[in-house]
């Protein structure tokens, strides 16, 4: 296995610590946890991928345009977008807001950090073929899907019913959440390409599906709180009969 770099960070998440078992299979026939091979990024470049290949967790070498690489690469893109949403949230809180609006936004920020942690687990899940997993490996599970559903319900509770499609905008925080939503949808499409080629974990598809719903509701809740605080206009809804604006400037 090549040294860890930014090109293959999911190995660092999936690989266990020094107390891990040997790489031999256990009694169930599934691989045991492989021995630790160094979980620290020791240098930025390794030259190992210069020929257009990389290693999955488990050691299999694949081309960098392999569907599995595309799938967990999109999870990595989503990670960055969630980080940008957190920065937009911090900027919104930098201007004093009434506590009834600031408190739920701060709590949303806590959940965005938790979601980023889950995304690293999701990336490691996708970076490991089903047959290369080992007992105790961190994976996305049904409990994570239920968490997202509960969070969606909590965020959605005070919102008025949606009467039509929302045009993204109104505030940088809401727009940043919408960017997360569309990247998550693209992640889902890459995941379906992978799932058509080889098996994936049982929970990863509903997890990514629910996650895009979460970002939509998070955008609406952020817009709602900011509008209530006088820090943003109301959401703009799609109008079928919207007149064309004048061309004079």
C-alpha positions as CSV (number, residue, x, y, z in Angstrom):
1,X,0.0,0.0,0.0
2,X,1.4,3.4,-0.9
3,X,1.9,6.1,1.7
4,X,-1.3,8.0,2.6
5,X,-1.9,11.3,0.8
6,X,-4.7,13.6,0.0
7,X,-5.3,11.4,-3.0
8,X,-6.4,8.4,-0.9
9,X,-7.6,9.8,2.4
10,X,-10.4,7.2,2.8
11,X,-7.8,4.6,3.7
12,X,-6.9,6.5,6.8
13,X,-10.6,6.5,7.9
14,X,-11.1,2.8,7.2
15,X,-7.9,1.4,8.5
16,X,-8.0,0.4,12.1
17,X,-5.6,1.2,14.9
18,X,-2.6,-0.8,16.1
19,X,-4.8,-3.1,18.2
20,X,-6.3,-4.5,15.0
21,X,-6.2,-8.2,14.2
22,X,-4.1,-9.8,11.5
23,X,-5.4,-9.6,7.9
24,X,-6.4,-13.3,7.9
25,X,-10.1,-14.2,7.6
26,X,-12.0,-14.9,10.8
27,X,-14.2,-17.9,11.5
28,X,-17.1,-16.4,9.6
29,X,-15.1,-16.2,6.4
30,X,-15.1,-12.4,6.3
31,X,-11.7,-10.6,6.4
32,X,-10.5,-9.7,9.9
33,X,-9.4,-6.2,10.5
34,X,-6.1,-5.7,8.7
35,X,-3.0,-4.7,10.6
36,X,-2.4,-1.0,10.8
37,X,-0.2,0.3,8.0
38,X,0.2,3.9,9.1
39,X,-2.9,6.1,9.4
40,X,-1.1,9.4,9.1
41,X,-0.7,11.5,6.0
42,X,3.0,11.6,5.9
43,X,3.5,13.6,2.7
44,X,1.4,15.5,0.1
45,X,2.6,13.7,-3.0
46,X,3.5,10.0,-3.4
47,X,3.8,9.6,-7.3
48,X,1.8,6.3,-6.8
49,X,-1.1,7.6,-8.9
50,X,0.9,9.2,-11.7
51,X,-0.2,6.4,-14.1
52,X,-3.9,7.1,-13.5
53,X,-4.5,4.4,-10.9
54,X,-5.1,4.3,-7.2
55,X,-5.8,1.6,-4.5
56,X,-9.1,0.9,-2.8
57,X,-9.2,-0.1,0.9
58,X,-8.3,-3.8,0.7
59,X,-5.5,-3.3,-1.8
60,X,-7.2,-3.6,-5.2
61,X,-5.7,-1.2,-7.8
62,X,-8.3,0.5,-10.1
63,X,-8.3,3.3,-12.6
64,X,-9.1,6.7,-11.2
65,X,-12.2,6.9,-13.4
66,X,-13.6,3.7,-11.9
67,X,-17.2,4.1,-10.7
68,X,-16.1,3.5,-7.1
69,X,-13.6,6.3,-7.2
70,X,-16.2,8.6,-8.8
71,X,-18.7,7.7,-6.1
72,X,-16.5,8.4,-3.1
73,X,-14.9,11.3,-4.9
74,X,-18.3,13.0,-5.0
75,X,-18.7,12.4,-1.3
76,X,-15.4,14.3,-0.9
77,X,-16.8,17.2,-3.0
78,X,-19.8,17.2,-0.8
79,X,-17.6,17.4,2.3
80,X,-16.1,20.6,1.0
81,X,-19.5,22.1,0.2
82,X,-20.7,21.4,3.7
83,X,-17.6,23.2,5.0
84,X,-18.6,26.2,2.9
85,X,-22.1,26.1,4.3
86,X,-20.6,26.1,7.8
87,X,-18.6,29.2,6.9
88,X,-21.7,30.9,5.5
89,X,-23.5,30.0,8.8
90,X,-20.7,31.5,10.8
91,X,-20.8,34.7,8.8
92,X,-24.6,34.9,9.4
93,X,-24.0,34.6,13.1
94,X,-21.3,37.2,13.1
95,X,-23.9,39.9,12.7
96,X,-25.9,40.0,15.9
97,X,-29.2,38.1,15.5
98,X,-32.0,37.8,18.0
99,X,-31.5,34.7,20.2
100,X,-34.7,33.0,18.9
101,X,-33.0,32.9,15.4
102,X,-29.4,32.5,16.5
103,X,-30.0,29.4,18.7
104,X,-31.4,27.2,16.0
105,X,-28.7,28.3,13.5
106,X,-26.0,27.4,16.1
107,X,-27.6,24.0,16.5
108,X,-27.7,23.5,12.8
109,X,-24.0,24.2,12.7
110,X,-23.4,21.4,15.3
111,X,-25.3,19.0,13.0
112,X,-23.4,20.1,9.9
113,X,-20.2,19.1,11.7
114,X,-21.7,15.8,12.7
115,X,-22.8,15.2,9.0
116,X,-19.3,15.9,7.9
117,X,-18.1,13.2,10.2
118,X,-20.7,10.8,8.7
119,X,-19.5,11.8,5.3
120,X,-16.0,10.5,6.1
121,X,-17.6,7.2,7.1
122,X,-19.6,7.2,3.9
123,X,-16.5,7.8,1.9
124,X,-14.7,4.9,3.6
125,X,-17.8,2.7,3.1
126,X,-17.7,3.4,-0.7
127,X,-13.9,3.1,-0.9
128,X,-14.1,-0.6,0.4
129,X,-15.6,-3.4,-1.7
130,X,-18.2,-5.4,0.2
131,X,-16.0,-8.5,0.1
132,X,-13.1,-6.5,1.6
133,X,-14.8,-5.3,4.7
134,X,-14.0,-6.7,8.1
135,X,-15.8,-7.1,11.4
136,X,-16.1,-3.8,13.3
137,X,-15.3,-1.6,10.3
138,X,-17.1,1.8,10.5
139,X,-19.9,1.8,8.0
140,X,-23.0,3.8,7.3
141,X,-25.9,1.9,8.9
142,X,-29.7,2.2,9.4
143,X,-29.2,4.2,12.6
144,X,-27.5,6.9,10.5
145,X,-30.5,7.0,8.1
146,X,-32.9,7.3,11.0
147,X,-30.8,10.1,12.4
148,X,-31.2,12.0,9.2
149,X,-34.9,11.4,9.1
150,X,-35.3,12.7,12.7
151,X,-33.2,15.7,11.9
152,X,-35.2,16.5,8.8
153,X,-38.4,16.3,10.9
154,X,-37.0,18.6,13.6
155,X,-35.9,21.2,11.1
156,X,-39.1,21.1,9.2
157,X,-41.5,21.3,12.2
158,X,-41.9,25.1,12.3
159,X,-41.8,25.7,8.6
160,X,-45.0,26.7,6.7
161,X,-46.2,24.2,4.1
162,X,-44.4,24.6,0.8
163,X,-46.8,25.8,-1.9
164,X,-44.4,25.7,-4.9
165,X,-40.8,25.2,-5.9
166,X,-38.2,27.4,-4.2
167,X,-35.8,29.4,-6.3
168,X,-32.4,29.2,-4.5
169,X,-31.2,32.5,-3.2
170,X,-32.3,35.0,-0.5
171,X,-29.2,34.5,1.7
172,X,-25.7,33.0,1.3
173,X,-26.4,30.4,4.0
174,X,-29.6,29.1,2.3
175,X,-27.9,29.1,-1.1
176,X,-24.9,27.2,0.4
177,X,-27.3,24.5,1.7
178,X,-28.9,24.3,-1.8
179,X,-25.4,23.8,-3.3
180,X,-24.9,20.9,-0.9
181,X,-28.3,19.5,-2.0
182,X,-27.4,19.4,-5.7
183,X,-23.9,18.0,-5.1
184,X,-25.6,15.3,-3.0
185,X,-27.9,14.5,-5.9
186,X,-24.9,14.2,-8.2
187,X,-23.3,11.9,-5.6
188,X,-26.5,9.8,-5.7
189,X,-26.2,9.5,-9.5
190,X,-22.6,8.3,-9.3
191,X,-23.6,5.9,-6.5
192,X,-26.2,4.4,-8.8
193,X,-23.6,3.9,-11.5
194,X,-21.4,2.1,-9.0
195,X,-24.3,0.0,-7.7
196,X,-25.1,-1.2,-11.3
197,X,-21.6,-2.5,-11.6
198,X,-20.9,-4.1,-8.2
199,X,-22.4,-4.4,-4.8
200,X,-22.6,-1.5,-2.3
201,X,-23.6,-1.4,1.4
202,X,-27.3,-1.8,2.2
203,X,-27.6,1.6,4.0
204,X,-25.5,3.9,1.8
205,X,-28.1,4.5,-0.9
206,X,-30.9,5.6,1.5
207,X,-28.4,7.6,3.5
208,X,-27.3,9.7,0.5
209,X,-30.9,10.0,-0.6
210,X,-32.0,11.3,2.8
211,X,-29.0,13.6,3.0
212,X,-30.1,15.6,-0.1
213,X,-33.6,16.0,1.6
214,X,-31.8,17.2,4.7
215,X,-30.0,19.9,2.8
216,X,-33.2,21.1,1.2
217,X,-34.9,21.4,4.5
218,X,-31.8,23.0,6.1
219,X,-31.9,25.7,3.4
220,X,-35.6,26.4,4.1
221,X,-35.0,26.5,7.9
222,X,-32.1,28.8,7.6
223,X,-34.1,31.1,5.3
224,X,-37.0,31.0,7.7
225,X,-34.9,32.0,10.8
226,X,-33.0,34.7,8.9
227,X,-36.2,36.2,7.5
228,X,-37.9,36.1,10.9
229,X,-34.8,38.0,12.3
230,X,-35.0,40.6,9.5
231,X,-31.6,39.4,8.1
232,X,-33.0,38.1,4.8
233,X,-36.0,38.5,2.5
234,X,-38.6,35.7,2.1
235,X,-37.8,32.8,-0.1
236,X,-38.6,33.3,-3.8
237,X,-41.1,30.8,-5.2
238,X,-41.3,29.7,-8.7
239,X,-44.2,31.4,-10.6
240,X,-45.7,29.8,-13.7
241,X,-47.0,33.2,-14.8
242,X,-44.1,35.5,-13.9
243,X,-44.0,38.4,-16.4
244,X,-40.8,39.0,-18.2
245,X,-38.9,42.1,-16.8
246,X,-38.5,45.2,-19.0
247,X,-35.3,45.3,-21.1
248,X,-34.5,49.0,-20.4
249,X,-31.6,49.4,-17.9
